[in-house]
Structures are given as C-alpha cells and as structure tokens.
Amino acid sequence: MISSEKEKLIQKLYSGECSKEELEKLFQLVKTLPKERAMKVMEELWKQSLQYPELEVERSKKMFGNIKGRIGGKTPIIKPLRKSYRRWRLAGMAASLLLVAGLTIWFWSDRTQPVVHTTADLEQKALILPDGSKVKLNSNSTIAYRKTWNDREDRIVKLSGEAFFEVAKKLHTRQKFKVITSDLTVEVFGTVFNVNSRHQQTNVYLEEGQVALKLKHGPEKMKLLEPGEMLTYSARDRSILANRKSASSELYTSWKDGTLTFEHSPLTEVLQKIEAIYGISFEIGSEIDDQRKVTAGLPMEKLELVIPMLEQALNLKIKKTDRGYLIE
C-alpha cells in the first residue's frame, strides 16, 4: 500500500493543486518504493493524466515532445520539473506527464549507474552495499555494483583485487549474491568469505556458510565450498591450482586486521601479496629458490617495518634499487 502522505500528494497532483515543493517531495517519495511498485504508480499517473480533456491537444503534443527531448538528452530531472511548473502551473496532465518523465529518466540512468570504489597503495575501505552487506576492500582493489538493488534481481558485485564479504541473508526472497571476477563467479545467499583476484587467478576462502563457484573453463564448471575451505582457480590455465580444506582463516583474512600471515607459503606468493599491498616490485637473485617456504606475520602499516622483518624471516638481504627491491 502507498502511504497516506503519498496518496494525498498524488490527489493534489491530479487536481492541479500540487506546489513545486510538493511535486519534488512526491518525486522523492516515489523513488523510495521498490522498482515494481514505483512503476505501477507511474502507470497509474499516466492513466489518470489521460482523464484531463481540458488540456488542448496541440498543447499536450508540444508538452510531450518537450518531455521526450528531455529524456533523450538526459537533462537533470528536478530543474525541468520546476521550469515546467512555472510554465504550465501544474495542470493535472502536465504534472503527471512530467513526474512520469522524471521517474523514467531516474530508472534508466540513476538506478543503472554503477558505483565504483577503488583503493590505492596501503589503503583499505569499509563499505555497506545497498542490501546491507558489508565489504572490506583491500589495497589496490576495485569493486563495482549498481546503486540500488530491488527484491527480485540477483545482487551482483564485480571485483578486481581483494575483498572480505559479510553478505546479508535474504531468506524471504532467496536472492543470490554474486561476486564476479575475471576467473569465476561466487554465488551465495548469505555468508562470510574472502575473494582475492590478482595475477590471472582468483582465490576464494569460505569462513562461514556455503558458496558455489562457477568456473569459466575446465572440466569442473561448478564447485561447492564448505567453511574452512579454500580454492584457487585460473581461467588462463583452465584449472584449479589449489584446493585446501580446514585451512587457517588467518592465512586469507588477517589482512583486514592489518597483518599479512604466511605459513609455509612459497616465496613468490609472499612477494606477490606484498607487491599488491604496497604497489612495489621485487627481484629475486639467481641463487635463491623462489619456491622456498616462508612462515611469518608481517604488519601492513609501514613498508619500513615489513622489509627488515622479511629479511629476518628469509635470513637474506633485501636491497632498494631503482626498479624496486632486490633479494640477495
């Protein structure tokens, strides 16, 4: 049901008594409705506007032509409404037409306009998505999603880089929540997980709940994860590179608490994670095994602390060069 306030404003709109302030208020109120319900209001406004025969045919054609021009030209909504109000004094049909036109522009531009968040070196962002889901975005990462979500469509997020998700459950609508990377799509209903999509591969760690992974290529197109399970997949290699059960959450989620945790991790993997956080590059000396195992906990706050601690963990020297850092 539409609220009594909206009903009163709509009745004033039809009678030609709606002021420009009330028209803008009605516009904002209708925007708060779910898309399907708002569309029904728009349809009703259109039908009601046709009941005003006192508006001359030529005048209505001219008005409708102006509205179509505004929709095609993406003119800002509120300004034309004010201008049209002053010109036609909000005759019932004029007001209905203009409100429908404004809402049409809003649905096709504002609601489909993506929201994009990007982080820089050593920057993290805490985000709240339109459905109330929480996201923590790691350094040098990008996330994109639609500005508003309704109660019927899947909730879709596109990710490049790393993010930790706490997804709001939608038990009454059973809406899926999807995270799309260049390698795979993570599908969930409500759960807690980490996604890291870098270096032409995507790593997904499930902390709580259950997720389904849709892989782009390879013999297995669908993979279900259970809590504590980690999977790494590469669309380029068309294969699952790693799949571990009962994995430690700290290895995959400690970054959100300011620490990089490694346990018997290959040196190349350690360096790639540090490079992604700080936007730097490492070069490994020819005498050093790049697959040697590293166990360490490194604070993310300052690179000046990470380098000497990494030297200690490796028992090697790390030298600053013009191109980055050399391990020798």
C-alpha positions as CSV (number, residue, x, y, z in Angstrom):
1,M,0.0,0.0,0.0
2,I,1.1,3.5,-0.8
3,S,1.4,5.7,2.3
4,S,-1.3,8.2,3.1
5,E,1.2,11.0,2.5
6,K,1.9,9.8,-1.0
7,E,-1.9,9.4,-1.6
8,K,-2.6,13.0,-0.6
9,L,0.2,14.3,-2.8
10,I,-1.0,12.3,-5.8
11,Q,-4.6,13.6,-5.3
12,K,-3.3,17.1,-5.2
13,L,-1.2,16.4,-8.3
14,Y,-4.3,15.2,-10.2
15,S,-6.4,18.2,-9.0
16,G,-3.7,20.7,-10.1
17,E,-3.1,21.9,-6.6
18,C,0.4,20.4,-6.1
19,S,3.1,23.1,-5.5
20,K,6.6,22.7,-6.9
21,E,7.9,21.8,-3.4
22,E,5.2,19.1,-3.1
23,L,6.0,17.8,-6.6
24,E,9.6,17.4,-5.7
25,K,8.6,15.7,-2.4
26,L,6.4,13.3,-4.3
27,F,9.2,12.6,-6.7
28,Q,11.5,11.6,-3.9
29,L,8.8,9.6,-2.1
30,V,8.1,7.5,-5.2
31,K,11.8,6.9,-5.6
32,T,11.9,5.1,-2.2
33,L,9.4,2.5,-3.4
34,P,10.7,-0.8,-4.9
35,K,11.1,-0.6,-8.6
36,E,8.0,-2.7,-9.5
37,R,5.7,-0.7,-7.2
38,A,7.0,2.6,-8.4
39,M,6.4,1.6,-12.0
40,K,2.8,0.9,-11.1
41,V,2.5,4.3,-9.6
42,M,4.0,5.8,-12.8
43,E,1.5,3.8,-14.9
44,E,-1.4,5.0,-12.8
45,L,-0.2,8.6,-13.1
46,W,-0.2,8.2,-16.8
47,K,-3.7,6.7,-16.9
48,Q,-5.0,9.5,-14.6
49,S,-3.4,12.2,-16.8
50,L,-5.5,11.0,-19.8
51,Q,-8.6,11.9,-17.8
52,Y,-7.9,15.6,-18.2
53,P,-9.5,16.5,-21.5
54,E,-9.3,20.2,-20.8
55,L,-5.7,20.3,-21.9
56,E,-5.7,21.2,-25.6
57,V,-4.4,18.6,-28.0
58,E,-1.8,20.8,-29.6
59,R,-0.6,22.0,-26.2
60,S,-0.3,18.4,-24.9
61,K,1.6,17.3,-28.0
62,K,4.1,20.2,-27.6
63,M,4.5,19.3,-23.9
64,F,5.0,15.6,-24.6
65,G,7.6,16.5,-27.3
66,N,9.5,18.6,-24.7
67,I,9.4,15.7,-22.3
68,K,10.7,13.2,-24.9
69,G,13.5,15.6,-25.7
70,R,14.5,15.8,-22.0
71,I,14.5,12.1,-21.6
72,G,16.7,11.7,-24.7
73,G,19.0,14.5,-23.8
74,K,19.5,13.2,-20.2
75,T,18.6,16.7,-18.8
76,P,18.6,16.8,-15.0
77,I,15.2,15.9,-13.6
78,I,14.3,18.4,-10.9
79,K,15.2,21.5,-12.9
80,P,12.9,20.8,-15.8
81,L,10.1,19.9,-13.3
82,R,10.4,23.4,-11.7
83,K,10.6,25.1,-15.0
84,S,7.6,23.2,-16.3
85,Y,5.7,24.0,-13.2
86,R,6.2,27.7,-13.7
87,R,5.2,27.4,-17.4
88,W,2.0,25.4,-17.0
89,R,1.1,26.0,-13.4
90,L,0.8,22.2,-12.9
91,A,-2.3,21.4,-14.7
92,G,-3.2,17.8,-13.8
93,M,-2.0,16.2,-17.0
94,A,1.1,18.4,-17.2
95,A,2.2,17.4,-13.7
96,S,1.5,13.7,-14.3
97,L,3.4,13.7,-17.5
98,L,6.4,15.5,-16.0
99,L,6.5,13.3,-13.0
100,V,6.4,10.1,-15.1
101,A,9.1,11.6,-17.4
102,G,11.3,12.4,-14.4
103,L,10.9,8.9,-12.9
104,T,11.6,7.3,-16.3
105,I,14.9,9.2,-16.5
106,W,15.7,8.2,-13.0
107,F,15.0,4.5,-13.6
108,W,17.1,4.3,-16.8
109,S,20.1,6.4,-15.5
110,D,20.3,6.7,-11.7
111,R,19.4,3.1,-10.9
112,T,21.7,1.6,-13.6
113,Q,24.6,3.9,-12.9
114,P,27.4,1.7,-11.3
115,V,29.0,2.7,-8.0
116,V,32.8,2.2,-8.2
117,H,35.2,2.1,-5.3
118,T,39.0,1.9,-5.8
119,T,41.8,1.8,-3.2
120,A,45.4,2.9,-3.6
121,D,48.7,1.6,-2.0
122,L,48.2,0.6,1.6
123,E,44.6,1.8,1.6
124,Q,41.5,-0.1,2.8
125,K,37.8,0.8,2.6
126,A,34.9,-0.4,4.7
127,L,31.7,-0.4,2.6
128,I,28.0,-1.0,3.1
129,L,26.2,-2.3,0.0
130,P,22.6,-1.4,-1.0
131,D,21.3,-4.6,0.7
132,G,23.2,-4.0,4.0
133,S,26.0,-6.5,3.2
134,K,29.4,-5.4,4.5
135,V,32.6,-5.3,2.4
136,K,36.2,-4.5,3.4
137,L,38.2,-3.7,0.3
138,N,42.0,-4.3,0.4
139,S,44.7,-2.2,-1.2
140,N,44.9,-1.6,-4.9
141,S,41.5,-3.2,-5.5
142,T,38.3,-2.1,-7.3
143,I,34.7,-3.0,-6.7
144,A,31.7,-2.1,-8.7
145,Y,27.9,-2.6,-8.3
146,R,24.6,-0.9,-9.1
147,K,23.5,2.0,-7.0
148,T,20.2,0.3,-5.9
149,W,19.0,-3.3,-5.8
150,N,15.4,-4.5,-5.8
151,D,13.9,-7.6,-4.1
152,R,13.9,-9.8,-7.2
153,E,17.2,-9.4,-9.0
154,D,20.4,-11.1,-8.0
155,R,22.8,-8.9,-6.1
156,I,25.9,-8.5,-8.3
157,V,29.3,-7.2,-7.5
158,K,32.3,-7.1,-9.8
159,L,35.8,-7.3,-8.1
160,S,39.4,-6.8,-9.2
161,G,41.8,-7.3,-6.3
162,E,40.8,-8.5,-2.8
163,A,37.8,-8.0,-0.6
164,F,36.3,-9.6,2.5
165,F,32.5,-10.0,2.4
166,E,29.8,-10.4,5.1
167,V,26.7,-11.0,3.0
168,A,23.2,-10.1,4.3
169,K,20.8,-13.0,4.2
170,K,17.7,-12.7,2.1
171,L,15.7,-15.7,3.4
172,H,12.3,-14.4,2.3
173,T,13.3,-13.7,-1.3
174,R,16.2,-16.2,-1.7
175,Q,18.1,-13.7,-3.7
176,K,21.6,-14.8,-4.7
177,F,24.6,-12.6,-4.1
178,K,27.2,-12.9,-6.8
179,V,30.9,-11.7,-6.9
180,I,32.2,-11.7,-10.4
181,T,36.0,-11.8,-11.1
182,S,37.9,-12.4,-14.4
183,D,38.2,-16.2,-13.5
184,L,34.9,-17.2,-11.8
185,T,31.7,-16.2,-10.2
186,V,31.0,-16.7,-6.5
187,E,27.3,-17.4,-5.7
188,V,25.9,-17.1,-2.2
189,F,22.7,-16.5,-0.3
190,G,24.3,-15.1,2.9
191,T,27.7,-16.0,4.2
192,V,31.2,-14.7,5.1
193,F,34.1,-15.2,2.7
194,N,37.3,-13.7,1.2
195,V,38.0,-13.2,-2.5
196,N,41.4,-12.4,-3.9
197,S,41.6,-11.9,-7.7
198,R,45.1,-11.0,-8.9
199,H,47.9,-12.3,-11.2
200,Q,45.4,-14.0,-13.5
201,Q,43.9,-16.2,-10.8
202,T,41.2,-16.0,-8.1
203,N,41.4,-17.3,-4.6
204,V,38.2,-17.8,-2.6
205,Y,38.3,-18.7,1.1
206,L,35.0,-19.5,2.9
207,E,34.8,-18.6,6.5
208,E,31.1,-19.2,7.2
209,G,28.1,-20.6,5.3
210,Q,28.3,-22.1,1.8
211,V,29.2,-20.8,-1.6
212,A,29.1,-22.1,-5.2
213,L,31.8,-21.2,-7.6
214,K,31.1,-21.1,-11.3
215,L,34.4,-21.6,-13.1
216,K,34.9,-20.1,-16.5
217,H,36.7,-23.1,-18.1
218,G,37.9,-26.6,-17.4
219,P,36.2,-30.0,-16.8
220,E,34.6,-28.8,-13.5
221,K,32.2,-25.8,-14.2
222,M,30.7,-25.8,-10.6
223,K,32.5,-26.2,-7.3
224,L,30.9,-26.0,-3.8
225,L,32.9,-24.8,-0.8
226,E,32.4,-25.6,2.8
227,P,33.5,-23.5,5.8
228,G,37.3,-23.5,6.2
229,E,37.8,-24.5,2.5
230,M,40.0,-22.5,0.1
231,L,40.1,-22.8,-3.7
232,T,42.4,-21.1,-6.2
233,Y,41.3,-21.1,-9.9
234,S,42.9,-19.7,-13.1
235,A,40.8,-19.2,-16.2
236,R,44.0,-18.7,-18.2
237,D,45.3,-22.1,-17.1
238,R,41.8,-23.6,-17.2
239,S,42.4,-25.4,-14.0
240,I,42.1,-25.4,-10.2
241,L,45.5,-24.6,-8.9
242,A,44.8,-25.3,-5.2
243,N,42.0,-26.7,-3.0
244,R,42.6,-27.0,0.7
245,K,40.2,-28.0,3.4
246,S,40.4,-27.0,7.1
247,A,42.6,-24.1,6.0
248,S,43.5,-21.4,8.6
249,S,41.4,-18.3,8.3
250,E,44.3,-16.1,9.3
251,L,46.2,-17.0,6.1
252,Y,43.5,-15.5,4.0
253,T,41.7,-12.9,6.1
254,S,44.3,-11.4,8.5
255,W,44.9,-8.5,6.1
256,K,41.7,-6.9,7.2
257,D,43.1,-6.6,10.7
258,G,46.4,-5.1,9.5
259,T,48.6,-8.2,9.3
260,L,49.9,-10.5,6.5
261,T,50.1,-14.0,7.7
262,F,52.1,-16.7,5.9
263,E,52.6,-20.4,6.9
264,H,54.9,-22.5,4.7
265,S,54.0,-20.3,1.8
266,P,56.2,-20.2,-1.4
267,L,58.4,-17.1,-1.5
268,T,56.8,-16.0,-4.8
269,E,53.4,-16.0,-3.2
270,V,54.6,-13.9,-0.3
271,L,56.2,-11.4,-2.5
272,Q,53.2,-11.1,-4.8
273,K,51.0,-10.3,-1.8
274,I,53.4,-7.6,-0.6
275,E,53.7,-6.1,-4.1
276,A,49.9,-5.9,-4.3
277,I,49.6,-4.1,-1.0
278,Y,52.3,-1.5,-1.5
279,G,52.5,-1.2,-5.2
280,I,56.2,-2.2,-5.4
281,S,58.2,-4.9,-7.2
282,F,60.7,-7.5,-6.1
283,E,63.5,-9.1,-8.0
284,I,64.9,-12.4,-6.7
285,G,68.6,-13.2,-7.1
286,S,69.5,-16.1,-9.4
287,E,70.9,-18.1,-6.5
288,I,67.7,-18.0,-4.5
289,D,65.0,-20.7,-4.6
290,D,61.8,-18.7,-5.4
291,Q,59.7,-21.6,-4.0
292,R,61.3,-21.8,-0.6
293,K,58.8,-21.8,2.2
294,V,58.1,-18.8,4.4
295,T,56.4,-18.6,7.7
296,A,55.9,-15.1,9.1
297,G,53.5,-12.5,10.3
298,L,54.1,-9.1,8.8
299,P,52.5,-5.8,9.9
300,M,50.9,-3.9,7.0
301,E,51.1,-0.4,8.5
302,K,54.6,0.6,7.2
303,L,56.8,-0.9,4.5
304,E,59.8,0.3,6.6
305,L,58.8,-2.4,9.1
306,V,58.0,-5.1,6.6
307,I,61.3,-5.1,4.8
308,P,63.6,-5.8,7.8
309,M,61.1,-8.4,9.2
310,L,61.1,-10.1,5.8
311,E,64.9,-10.1,5.8
312,Q,64.8,-11.8,9.2
313,A,62.3,-14.4,8.1
314,L,64.3,-15.2,5.0
315,N,67.7,-14.8,6.5
316,L,68.6,-12.8,3.4
317,K,69.4,-9.2,2.4
318,I,66.9,-7.0,0.7
319,K,68.3,-4.0,-1.2
320,K,66.5,-1.0,-2.5
321,T,67.1,-0.4,-6.3
322,D,65.9,1.9,-9.0
323,R,63.4,-0.7,-10.1
324,G,62.2,-1.8,-6.6
325,Y,63.8,-4.3,-4.2
326,L,66.4,-6.9,-4.8
327,I,66.6,-10.1,-2.6
328,E,70.1,-11.5,-2.5
